[in-house]
Amino acid sequence: MASALSPDRYVPATVRTSVKILIVGPFAVGKTTFVGTLSEIRPLRTEERMTQAGALVDDLSGVRGKDTTTVAMDFGRLTLSDEVVLYLFGAPGQQRFTQMWKDLAHGALGALVLVDPSRLQDSFDVMGLLEELDLPYAVAVNQFDGAPSFPEAELREALDLLPQTRLVTCDARDRASAASALISLVDYLFTPVRQEHP
């Protein structure tokens, strides 16, 4: 997909369109993993080890084996064709970083919301903020090991999704699965007749 000349650094000279995409979701849902799985370059990561001081502000209930957290953003690149490149910006999930990811949203074409099926309620604030920013989005349920599986209709109802909002299931660790989720978002964004969020 990337330039044969220097895939780890530069996009092909033929690229005419660059698209900024946000990868968002609640704390510990797999955003850093998702960006790293898809990026054709070494991703930029701003992960730091969690400390006791963070225990007062970071809710770890329902989160297994989490000992680092993103404190700024993740960044990756994915060349879709000779003419189109996606820049992926993974936003931190804690509420204390809300202003930061509002800033990251500037210039973004849309967002992919990663959801943990064990913590669906944690996604409401994220989707609410996207709607407030009038940023179109698709939802990808990140299927963790041992996570519950629900029919699409139940997920749609539980997440209170509009009929036109794309909903897919993915595994953020698997390149093909993550790519499929991202393609669903891009397809949605480039669909000529798309109802806007109210």
N, CA, C and O of each residue as an XYZ file, in Angstrom:
792
protein
N       0.811     -1.192      0.000
C       0.000      0.000      0.000
C       0.858      1.261      0.000
O       0.554      2.211     -0.722
N       1.922      1.285      0.797
C       2.750      2.485      0.906
C       3.720      2.560     -0.250
O       3.858      1.612     -1.023
N       4.384      3.682     -0.363
C       5.360      3.893     -1.421
C       6.453      2.847     -1.371
O       6.967      2.533     -0.298
N       6.814      2.305     -2.527
C       7.883      1.309     -2.585
C       9.227      1.973     -2.333
O      10.198      1.304     -1.979
N       9.286      3.298     -2.516
C      10.533      4.033     -2.350
C      10.972      4.097     -0.890
O      12.106      3.748     -0.563
N      10.087      4.537     -0.029
C      10.416      4.640      1.392
C       9.144      4.544      2.220
O       8.659      5.556      2.725
N       8.594      3.330      2.367
C       7.306      3.140      3.012
C       7.296      3.543      4.481
O       6.238      3.826      5.044
N       8.471      3.569      5.099
C       8.507      3.892      6.518
C       8.550      5.396      6.772
O       8.510      5.831      7.923
N       8.632      6.191      5.707
C       8.795      7.611      5.923
C       7.869      8.498      5.096
O       7.165      9.343      5.648
N       7.864      8.315      3.792
C       7.171      9.246      2.903
C       6.011      8.581      2.167
O       6.025      7.382      1.888
N       5.006      9.403      1.861
C       3.898      8.911      1.042
C       4.284      9.060     -0.419
O       5.169      9.852     -0.741
N       3.635      8.312     -1.315
C       3.956      8.441     -2.740
C       3.716      9.865     -3.234
O       2.832     10.564     -2.738
N       4.501     10.280     -4.201
C       4.360     11.628     -4.767
C       3.013     11.811     -5.448
O       2.586     12.940     -5.691
N       2.339     10.705     -5.757
C       1.047     10.777     -6.443
C      -0.109     11.122     -5.504
O      -1.204     11.442     -5.967
N       0.126     11.059     -4.171
C      -0.949     11.318     -3.205
C      -1.449     12.752     -3.344
O      -0.671     13.705     -3.279
N      -2.757     12.888     -3.535
C      -3.379     14.204     -3.700
C      -4.361     14.515     -2.568
O      -4.738     15.670     -2.369
N      -4.769     13.491     -1.834
C      -5.765     13.680     -0.781
C      -5.282     13.055      0.518
O      -4.941     11.873      0.561
N      -5.256     13.856      1.576
C      -4.957     13.323      2.903
C      -6.188     13.520      3.778
O      -6.818     14.577      3.756
N      -6.517     12.500      4.539
C      -7.732     12.503      5.344
C      -7.363     12.253      6.806
O      -6.669     11.289      7.133
N      -7.838     13.134      7.667
C      -7.603     12.996      9.107
C      -8.783     12.249      9.719
O      -9.936     12.650      9.562
N      -8.478     11.156     10.420
C      -9.497     10.328     11.061
C      -9.170     10.226     12.549
O      -8.021      9.979     12.918
N     -10.170     10.413     13.400
C      -9.986     10.222     14.839
C     -10.351      8.791     15.222
O     -11.333      8.234     14.730
N      -9.558      8.213     16.096
C      -9.885      6.922     16.705
C     -10.155      7.243     18.169
O      -9.240      7.592     18.915
N     -11.413      7.123     18.573
C     -11.804      7.547     19.914
C     -12.537      6.425     20.637
O     -12.892      5.402     20.052
N     -12.746      6.649     21.908
C     -13.445      5.668     22.722
C     -13.084      5.871     24.169
O     -12.204      6.673     24.481
N     -13.745      5.163     25.057
C     -13.445      5.310     26.481
C     -12.064      4.756     26.828
O     -11.409      4.122     26.001
N     -11.649      5.000     28.027
C     -10.380      4.527     28.565
C     -10.244      3.009     28.398
O     -11.184      2.260     28.664
N      -9.072      2.571     27.959
C      -8.714      1.145     27.902
C      -9.589      0.322     26.962
O      -9.934     -0.819     27.269
N      -9.952      0.909     25.803
C     -10.805      0.183     24.868
C     -10.015     -0.387     23.688
O     -10.556     -1.175     22.912
N      -8.726      0.003     23.540
C      -7.902     -0.557     22.471
C      -7.502      0.416     21.376
O      -7.107     -0.010     20.291
N      -7.596      1.712     21.637
C      -7.286      2.707     20.604
C      -5.816      2.675     20.192
O      -5.501      2.717     19.003
N      -4.921      2.600     21.170
C      -3.483      2.550     20.867
C      -3.159      1.296     20.059
O      -2.386      1.350     19.103
N      -3.743      0.187     20.440
C      -3.544     -1.072     19.715
C      -4.063     -0.948     18.287
O      -3.401     -1.381     17.344
N      -5.238     -0.361     18.126
C      -5.868     -0.205     16.804
C      -4.970      0.603     15.871
O      -4.701      0.184     14.745
N      -4.507      1.761     16.341
C      -3.645      2.612     15.513
C      -2.350      1.879     15.173
O      -1.897      1.919     14.029
N      -1.754      1.213     16.155
C      -0.505      0.481     15.924
C      -0.662     -0.674     14.962
O       0.243     -0.962     14.179
N      -1.804     -1.338     15.012
C      -2.073     -2.464     14.118
C      -2.142     -2.021     12.660
O      -1.663     -2.727     11.772
N      -2.737     -0.855     12.411
C      -2.968     -0.409     11.043
C      -1.867      0.465     10.459
O      -1.722      0.541      9.239
N      -1.096      1.121     11.305
C      -0.139      2.100     10.792
C       0.970      1.445      9.983
O       1.558      0.448     10.402
N       1.250      2.026      8.807
C       2.331      1.518      7.958
C       3.679      2.109      8.365
O       4.725      1.666      7.890
N       3.653      3.095      9.234
C       4.877      3.662      9.794
C       4.923      3.302     11.268
O       3.917      2.880     11.839
N       6.062      3.464     11.875
C       6.135      3.238     13.322
C       5.244      4.282     13.994
O       5.497      5.478     13.855
N       4.200      3.854     14.725
C       3.254      4.832     15.266
C       3.877      5.676     16.377
O       4.741      5.219     17.127
N       3.412      6.915     16.455
C       3.776      7.768     17.570
C       2.874      7.391     18.725
O       1.653      7.342     18.573
N       3.465      7.123     19.879
C       2.678      6.770     21.059
C       3.095      7.663     22.217
O       4.273      7.985     22.370
N       2.135      8.056     23.019
C       2.451      8.867     24.194
C       1.917      8.160     25.439
O       1.197      8.746     26.248
N       2.285      6.904     25.567
C       1.827      6.121     26.715
C       2.775      6.295     27.887
O       3.995      6.329     27.722
N       2.198      6.403     29.063
C       2.971      6.486     30.298
C       2.436      5.459     31.281
O       1.262      5.092     31.249
N       3.327      5.003     32.157
C       2.923      4.039     33.170
C       1.969      4.695     34.161
O       2.195      5.824     34.598
N       0.920      3.993     34.505
C      -0.049      4.512     35.466
C       0.516      4.402     36.877
O       1.214      3.443     37.208
N       0.206      5.390     37.697
C       0.709      5.428     39.073
C      -0.459      5.486     40.050
O      -1.617      5.594     39.647
N      -0.138      5.412     41.341
C      -1.161      5.512     42.377
C      -1.886      6.845     42.317
O      -3.071      6.924     42.639
N      -1.169      7.910     41.899
C      -1.802      9.236     41.819
C      -2.971      9.227     40.849
O      -3.963      9.924     41.060
N      -2.858      8.436     39.783
C      -3.924      8.372     38.789
C      -5.136      7.595     39.253
O      -6.207      7.688     38.654
N      -4.968      6.817     40.334
C      -6.082      6.006     40.831
C      -7.263      6.876     41.261
O      -8.405      6.416     41.273
N      -6.987      8.123     41.609
C      -8.047      9.022     42.047
C      -8.893      9.539     40.879
O     -10.030      9.965     41.078
N      -8.334      9.501     39.648
C      -9.055     10.057     38.500
C      -9.364      9.040     37.401
O     -10.266      9.271     36.595
N      -8.646      7.930     37.350
C      -8.864      6.924     36.302
C      -9.623      5.731     36.881
O      -9.115      5.020     37.748
N     -10.835      5.524     36.392
C     -11.671      4.422     36.853
C     -11.237      3.129     36.162
O     -11.409      2.988     34.951
N     -10.682      2.196     36.916
C     -10.188      0.938     36.355
C     -11.194     -0.212     36.476
O     -10.869     -1.358     36.166
N     -12.418      0.098     36.929
C     -13.400     -0.972     37.068
C     -13.742     -1.540     35.684
O     -14.017     -0.798     34.740
N     -13.718     -2.854     35.593
C     -14.017     -3.530     34.336
C     -12.841     -3.583     33.377
O     -12.982     -4.093     32.266
N     -11.680     -3.066     33.779
C     -10.485     -3.046     32.931
C      -9.495     -4.068     33.464
O      -9.174     -4.075     34.653
N      -9.005     -4.947     32.562
C      -8.090     -6.005     32.975
C      -6.673     -5.720     32.490
O      -6.468     -5.420     31.314
N      -5.690     -5.812     33.394
C      -4.284     -5.763     33.006
C      -3.817     -4.460     32.390
O      -2.911     -4.464     31.556
N      -4.406     -3.358     32.776
C      -4.037     -2.057     32.208
C      -3.021     -1.385     33.123
O      -3.326     -1.083     34.277
N      -1.803     -1.146     32.609
C      -0.808     -0.476     33.452
C      -0.184      0.753     32.790
O       0.678      1.406     33.378
N      -0.625      1.072     31.552
C      -0.189      2.293     30.886
C      -1.410      3.032     30.352
O      -2.485      2.453     30.198
N      -1.227      4.315     30.073
C      -2.324      5.110     29.520
C      -1.776      6.160     28.570
O      -0.670      6.666     28.762
N      -2.553      6.486     27.541
C      -2.172      7.525     26.587
C      -2.398      8.885     27.230
O      -3.474      9.156     27.763
N      -1.376      9.741     27.178
C      -1.480     11.045     27.830
C      -1.562     12.194     26.820
O      -1.747     13.341     27.228
N      -1.434     11.931     25.558
C      -1.588     12.984     24.541
C      -2.357     12.415     23.355
O      -3.537     12.716     23.178
N      -1.691     11.588     22.538
C      -2.371     10.995     21.389
C      -1.515      9.875     20.827
O      -0.336      9.737     21.155
N      -2.134      9.086     19.978
C      -1.425      8.128     19.138
C      -1.531      8.665     17.711
O      -2.504      9.333     17.361
N      -0.527      8.369     16.898
C      -0.575      8.838     15.518
C      -0.034      7.755     14.605
O       1.016      7.169     14.869
N      -0.764      7.494     13.526
C      -0.323      6.522     12.536
C      -0.750      6.958     11.152
O      -1.528      7.899     10.995
N      -0.236      6.270     10.152
C      -0.549      6.604      8.762
C      -0.889      5.331      7.999
O      -0.285      4.280      8.214
N      -1.870      5.444      7.101
C      -2.263      4.319      6.257
C      -2.543      4.831      4.859
O      -3.476      5.608      4.654
N      -1.738      4.401      3.890
C      -1.940      4.803      2.500
C      -2.969      3.875      1.878
O      -2.756      2.666      1.792
N      -4.095      4.449      1.441
C      -5.181      3.644      0.871
C      -4.967      3.344     -0.602
O      -5.314      2.265     -1.082
N      -4.395      4.302     -1.313
C      -4.182      4.134     -2.754
C      -3.051      5.064     -3.167
O      -2.448      5.731     -2.325
N      -2.767      5.108     -4.455
C      -1.733      6.014     -4.948
C      -2.097      7.473     -4.715
O      -1.234      8.348     -4.778
N      -3.382      7.742     -4.445
C      -3.818      9.134     -4.326
C      -4.356      9.527     -2.956
O      -4.500     10.716     -2.674
N      -4.660      8.544     -2.091
C      -5.311      8.850     -0.811
C      -4.529      8.252      0.355
O      -4.163      7.076      0.341
N      -4.281      9.089      1.367
C      -3.624      8.623      2.587
C      -4.470      9.025      3.792
O      -5.021     10.125      3.840
N      -4.564      8.121      4.758
C      -5.284      8.411      6.006
C      -4.273      8.679      7.111
O      -3.284      7.961      7.257
N      -4.538      9.723      7.882
C      -3.758      9.999      9.089
C      -4.648      9.681     10.277
O      -5.716     10.270     10.446
N      -4.200      8.749     11.091
C      -4.997      8.260     12.216
C      -4.528      8.917     13.513
O      -3.351      8.846     13.866
N      -5.454      9.550     14.210
C      -5.163     10.198     15.488
C      -5.955      9.503     16.580
O      -7.181      9.608     16.627
N      -5.260      8.794     17.455
C      -5.916      8.139     18.575
C      -5.960      9.085     19.755
O      -4.921      9.563     20.211
N      -7.158      9.360     20.254
C      -7.328     10.316     21.354
C      -7.396      9.591     22.690
O      -7.934      8.486     22.770
N      -6.850     10.208     23.748
C      -6.943      9.593     25.077
C      -8.394      9.486     25.525
O      -9.227     10.313     25.153
N      -8.695      8.470     26.322
C     -10.089      8.188     26.653
C     -10.626      8.795     27.929
O     -11.843      8.854     28.109
N      -9.757      9.253     28.829
C     -10.254      9.782     30.095
C     -10.878     11.160     29.913
O     -10.474     11.935     29.045
N     -11.870     11.446     30.749
C     -12.595     12.717     30.641
C     -11.685     13.916     30.860
O     -11.951     14.991     30.322
N     -10.621     13.759     31.634
C      -9.738     14.908     31.879
C      -9.019     15.354     30.610
O      -8.447     16.444     30.580
N      -9.040     14.522     29.551
C      -8.398     14.885     28.286
C      -9.400     15.347     27.230
O      -9.051     15.448     26.054
N     -10.633     15.626     27.629
C     -11.677     15.990     26.667
C     -11.273     17.191     25.812
O     -11.462     17.173     24.596
N     -10.722     18.228     26.431
C     -10.346     19.412     25.658
C      -9.281     19.073     24.613
O      -9.289     19.605     23.503
N      -8.366     18.178     24.990
C      -7.308     17.796     24.056
C      -7.897     17.134     22.819
O      -7.487     17.431     21.697
N      -8.856     16.238     23.021
C      -9.358     15.577     21.816
C     -10.390     16.402     21.075
O     -10.694     16.119     19.916
N     -10.934     17.422     21.729
C     -11.709     18.415     20.973
C     -10.773     19.133     20.005
O     -11.126     19.397     18.856
N      -9.575     19.444     20.492
C      -8.575     20.095     19.635
C      -8.151     19.168     18.497
O      -7.987     19.608     17.360
N      -7.975     17.885     18.807
C      -7.598     16.912     17.777
C      -8.675     16.788     16.700
O      -8.380     16.438     15.557
N      -9.917     17.076     17.069
C     -11.024     16.926     16.121
C     -11.000     17.972     15.001
O     -11.622     17.773     13.958
N     -10.291     19.077     15.209
C     -10.232     20.108     14.170
C      -9.647     19.532     12.885
O      -8.552     18.970     12.889
N     -10.376     19.675     11.799
C      -9.910     19.212     10.499
C     -10.148     17.739     10.229
O      -9.819     17.248      9.149
N     -10.721     17.017     11.204
C     -10.988     15.585     10.994
C     -12.225     15.406     10.127
O     -13.192     16.159     10.246
N     -12.188     14.414      9.262
C     -13.338     14.120      8.402
C     -14.384     13.307      9.163
O     -15.579     13.402      8.885
N     -13.922     12.507     10.127
C     -14.841     11.679     10.893
C     -14.089     10.927     11.967
O     -12.880     11.094     12.130
N     -14.815     10.095     12.701
C     -14.227      9.361     13.812
C     -14.726      7.920     13.830
O     -15.858      7.626     13.444
N     -13.855      7.040     14.287
C     -14.240      5.660     14.565
C     -14.262      5.506     16.076
O     -13.250      5.711     16.745
N     -15.425      5.142     16.609
C     -15.582      4.966     18.051
C     -15.372      3.493     18.381
O     -16.141      2.636     17.945
N     -14.331      3.203     19.151
C     -14.124      1.832     19.629
C     -14.927      1.641     20.914
O     -14.939      2.507     21.789
N     -15.594      0.497     21.011
C     -16.484      0.204     22.130
C     -16.093     -1.133     22.740
O     -15.797     -2.088     22.023
N     -16.094     -1.195     24.064
C     -15.882     -2.451     24.790
C     -17.254     -3.039     25.087
O     -18.048     -2.403     25.779
N     -17.563     -4.252     24.581
C     -18.897     -4.818     24.805
C     -19.205     -5.076     26.276
O     -20.367     -5.249     26.643
N     -18.172     -5.103     27.124
C     -18.400     -5.292     28.565
C     -18.719     -3.982     29.262
O     -19.200     -3.978     30.395
N     -18.449     -2.860     28.584
C     -18.631     -1.536     29.202
C     -19.307     -0.582     28.212
O     -18.812      0.520     27.976
N     -20.417     -0.997     27.645
C     -21.084     -0.190     26.628
C     -21.411      1.218     27.130
O     -21.292      2.189     26.383
N     -21.826      1.325     28.405
C     -22.232      2.613     28.951
C     -21.089      3.631     28.959
O     -21.339      4.836     28.988
N     -19.849      3.163     28.933
C     -18.699      4.071     28.949
C     -18.551      4.833     27.633
O     -17.795      5.802     27.559
N     -19.261      4.405     26.606
C     -19.138      5.028     25.289
C     -20.078      6.210     25.081
O     -19.914      6.964     24.122
N     -21.052      6.381     25.955
C     -22.059      7.426     25.741
C     -21.462      8.829     25.713
O     -21.818      9.637     24.856
N     -20.556      9.122     26.644
C     -19.962     10.464     26.685
C     -19.184     10.757     25.412
O     -19.225     11.872     24.892
N     -18.472      9.743     24.913
C     -17.669      9.912     23.700
C     -18.566     10.218     22.505
O     -18.305     11.164     21.762
N     -19.614      9.431     22.314
C     -20.520      9.647     21.187
C     -21.272     10.969     21.330
O     -21.529     11.655     20.340
N     -21.620     11.319     22.564
C     -22.288     12.593     22.801
C     -21.409     13.762     22.408
O     -21.888     14.743     21.839
N     -20.128     13.663     22.708
C     -19.198     14.740     22.361
C     -19.028     14.850     20.850
O     -18.952     15.956     20.314
N     -18.968     13.712     20.159
C     -18.863     13.729     18.700
C     -20.095     14.397     18.079
O     -19.981     15.168     17.126
N     -21.263     14.091     18.629
C     -22.491     14.692     18.113
C     -22.504     16.196     18.392
O     -22.960     16.985     17.566
N     -22.000     16.578     19.557
C     -21.885     18.004     19.898
C     -20.954     18.727     18.918
O     -21.197     19.877     18.552
N     -19.885     18.039     18.500
C     -18.932     18.613     17.555
C     -19.395     18.476     16.105
O     -18.745     18.984     15.191
N     -20.524     17.785     15.896
C     -21.076     17.533     14.564
C     -20.074     16.777     13.683
O     -19.916     17.072     12.498
N     -19.411     15.805     14.291
C     -18.427     14.999     13.574
C     -19.026     13.619     13.308
O     -19.342     12.896     14.253
N     -19.186     13.241     12.042
C     -19.768     11.924     11.746
C     -18.877     10.793     12.256
O     -17.653     10.919     12.309
N     -19.513      9.697     12.626
C     -18.738      8.579     13.169
C     -19.385      7.243     12.854
O     -20.578      7.145     12.566
N     -18.543      6.215     12.920
C     -18.999      4.828     12.883
C     -18.560      4.194     14.200
O     -17.678      4.717     14.880
N     -19.169      3.083     14.554
C     -18.871      2.413     15.820
C     -18.319      1.021     15.534
O     -18.878      0.263     14.741
N     -17.206      0.702     16.202
C     -16.601     -0.628     16.080
C     -16.528     -1.257     17.465
O     -15.866     -0.729     18.358
N     -17.200     -2.367     17.639
C     -17.165     -3.093     18.914
C     -15.905     -3.937     18.923
O     -15.776     -4.878     18.141
N     -14.972     -3.599     19.810
C     -13.700     -4.307     19.900
C     -13.906     -5.591     20.688
O     -14.155     -5.557     21.893
N     -13.801     -6.718     20.003
C     -14.107     -8.009     20.608
C     -12.891     -8.554     21.360
O     -12.098     -9.315     20.807
N     -12.756     -8.154     22.626
C     -11.674     -8.643     23.482
C     -11.833    -10.137     23.740
O     -12.920    -10.694     23.581
N     -10.733    -10.781     24.142
C     -10.813    -12.192     24.551
C     -11.775    -12.317     25.722
O     -11.658    -11.590     26.709
N     -12.715    -13.229     25.615
C     -13.656    -13.468     26.707
C     -14.755    -12.431     26.830
O     -15.558    -12.496     27.761
N     -14.811    -11.464     25.903
C     -15.848    -10.429     25.970
C     -17.185    -11.002     25.531
O     -17.227    -11.913     24.703
N     -18.274    -10.481     26.073
C     -19.593    -10.961     25.649
C     -19.872    -10.560     24.202
O     -19.348     -9.566     23.699
N     -20.699    -11.351     23.559
C     -21.082    -11.072     22.173
C     -22.588    -10.853     22.126
O     -23.355    -11.634     22.690
N     -23.007     -9.785     21.452
C     -24.427     -9.452     21.385
C     -24.865     -9.315     19.932
O     -24.058     -8.936     19.083
N     -26.120     -9.613     19.631
C     -26.643     -9.383     18.277
C     -26.598     -7.888     17.948
O     -26.684     -7.042     18.838
N     -26.464     -7.581     16.664
C     -26.361     -6.182     16.247
C     -27.551     -5.351     16.718
O     -27.373     -4.216     17.160
N     -28.737     -5.889     16.630
C     -29.930     -5.130     17.026
C     -29.862     -4.728     18.497
O     -30.241     -3.615     18.861
N     -29.372     -5.651     19.349
C     -29.248     -5.340     20.781
C     -28.185     -4.271     21.017
O     -28.365     -3.385     21.851
N     -27.069     -4.356     20.277
C     -26.014     -3.352     20.413
C     -26.525     -1.978     19.984
O     -26.276     -0.976     20.655
N     -27.235     -1.941     18.871
C     -27.776     -0.671     18.379
C     -28.710     -0.038     19.407
O     -28.659      1.165     19.663
N     -29.552     -0.868     19.979
C     -30.495     -0.350     20.971
C     -29.760      0.114     22.226
O     -30.049      1.188     22.754
N     -28.812     -0.688     22.703
C     -28.076     -0.344     23.922
C     -27.254      0.927     23.750
O     -27.124      1.718     24.685
N     -26.694      1.124     22.542
C     -25.872      2.308     22.280
C     -26.697      3.480     21.760
O     -26.168      4.574     21.564
N     -28.002      3.254     21.533
C     -28.918      4.288     21.061
C     -28.409      4.926     19.767
O     -28.338      6.150     19.648
N     -28.053      4.067     18.796
C     -27.483      4.548     17.534
C     -28.578      4.936     16.547
O     -29.643      4.320     16.499
N     -28.292      5.968     15.765
C     -29.182      6.337     14.673
C     -29.148      5.234     13.614
O     -28.141      4.536     13.494
N     -30.220      5.061     12.849
C     -30.260      3.980     11.859
C     -29.103      4.028     10.859
O     -28.625      2.981     10.423
N     -28.646      5.237     10.490
C     -27.592      5.356      9.479
C     -26.183      5.186     10.035
O     -25.226      5.102      9.266
N     -26.040      5.133     11.356
C     -24.706      4.988     11.939
C     -24.178      3.579     11.700
O     -24.825      2.597     12.065
N     -23.007      3.482     11.090
C     -22.406      2.169     10.824
C     -21.979      1.517     12.139
O     -21.446      2.180     13.029
N     -22.216      0.227     12.247
C     -21.823     -0.557     13.416
C     -21.174     -1.842     12.936
O     -21.774     -2.609     12.182
N     -19.935     -2.072     13.381
C     -19.204     -3.283     12.998
C     -18.551     -3.877     14.247
O     -18.443     -3.223     15.284
N     -18.130     -5.107     14.121
C     -17.353     -5.764     15.168
C     -15.942     -5.947     14.650
O     -15.749     -6.252     13.473
N     -14.947     -5.764     15.512
C     -13.565     -5.933     15.068
C     -12.699     -6.456     16.204
O     -13.121     -6.514     17.359
N     -11.486     -6.832     15.849
C     -10.448     -7.165     16.821
C      -9.302     -6.203     16.526
O      -8.646     -6.317     15.491
N      -9.060     -5.262     17.427
C      -8.059     -4.213     17.195
C      -6.653     -4.774     17.010
O      -5.775     -4.070     16.511
N      -6.424     -6.021     17.399
C      -5.095     -6.637     17.277
C      -4.865     -7.246     15.895
O      -3.732     -7.541     15.515
N      -5.954     -7.429     15.151
C      -5.884     -8.104     13.862
C      -5.970     -7.084     12.728
O      -6.948     -6.343     12.634
N      -4.954     -7.043     11.870
C      -4.879     -6.017     10.823
C      -6.083     -6.055      9.879
O      -6.659     -5.010      9.575
N      -6.464     -7.228      9.420
C      -7.588     -7.326      8.482
C      -8.886     -6.872      9.139
O      -9.691     -6.178      8.519
N      -9.084     -7.260     10.382
C     -10.303     -6.897     11.102
C     -10.356     -5.393     11.371
O     -11.394     -4.758     11.183
N      -9.225     -4.829     11.814
C      -9.162     -3.385     12.074
C      -9.358     -2.605     10.781
O     -10.051     -1.588     10.765
N      -8.751     -3.080      9.698
C      -8.881     -2.410      8.398
C     -10.344     -2.419      7.940
O     -10.832     -1.429      7.395
N     -11.028     -3.519      8.158
C     -12.429     -3.627      7.771
C     -13.278     -2.594      8.512
O     -14.174     -1.987      7.926
N     -12.993     -2.398      9.798
C     -13.721     -1.400     10.586
C     -13.455      0.002     10.057
O     -14.372      0.817      9.951
N     -12.210      0.277      9.730
C     -11.848      1.597      9.207
C     -12.472      1.833      7.827
O     -12.925      2.937      7.525
N     -12.492      0.805      7.009
C     -13.111      0.906      5.681
C     -14.595      1.222      5.811
O     -15.147      1.986      5.019
N     -15.238      0.631      6.813
C     -16.658      0.899      7.046
C     -16.882      2.388      7.319
O     -17.828      2.989      6.810
N     -15.993      2.975      8.134
C     -16.096      4.410      8.417
C     -15.860      5.228      7.155
O     -16.644      6.122      6.838
N     -14.781      4.925      6.432
C     -14.442      5.695      5.229
C     -15.558      5.597      4.195
O     -15.911      6.589      3.558
N     -16.107      4.407      4.033
C     -17.222      4.217      3.103
C     -18.417      5.084      3.513
O     -19.070      5.704      2.674
N     -18.683      5.111      4.808
C     -19.779      5.927      5.339
C     -19.528      7.412      5.072
O     -20.435      8.139      4.666
N     -18.290      7.856      5.303
C     -17.958      9.270      5.127
C     -18.056      9.710      3.676
O     -18.404     10.855      3.387
N     -17.744      8.782      2.753
C     -17.739      9.145      1.344
C     -19.017      8.751      0.612
O     -19.107      8.889     -0.608
N     -20.017      8.255      1.367
C     -21.299      7.937      0.748
C     -21.968      9.254      0.359
O     -22.180     10.107      1.221
N     -22.309      9.440     -0.932
C     -22.840     10.731     -1.380
C     -24.085     11.192     -0.639
O     -24.190     12.361     -0.265
N     -25.028     10.281     -0.424
C     -26.255     10.676      0.273
C     -26.161     10.117      1.683
O     -26.462      8.951      1.939
N     -25.733     10.990      2.591
C     -25.587     10.583      3.992
C     -26.345     11.573      4.857
O     -26.104     12.779      4.797
N     -27.266     11.051      5.664
C     -27.980     11.943      6.560
C     -27.006     12.431      7.618
O     -26.230     11.647      8.164
N     -27.044     13.724      7.909
C     -26.176     14.276      8.939
C     -26.772     13.980     10.301
O     -27.976     13.760     10.439
N     -25.894     13.977     11.317
C     -26.383     13.836     12.687
C     -27.183     15.087     13.032
O     -26.799     16.193     12.653
N     -28.282     14.921     13.742
C     -29.109     16.084     14.079
C     -28.373     16.997     15.051
O     -28.908     18.031     15.452
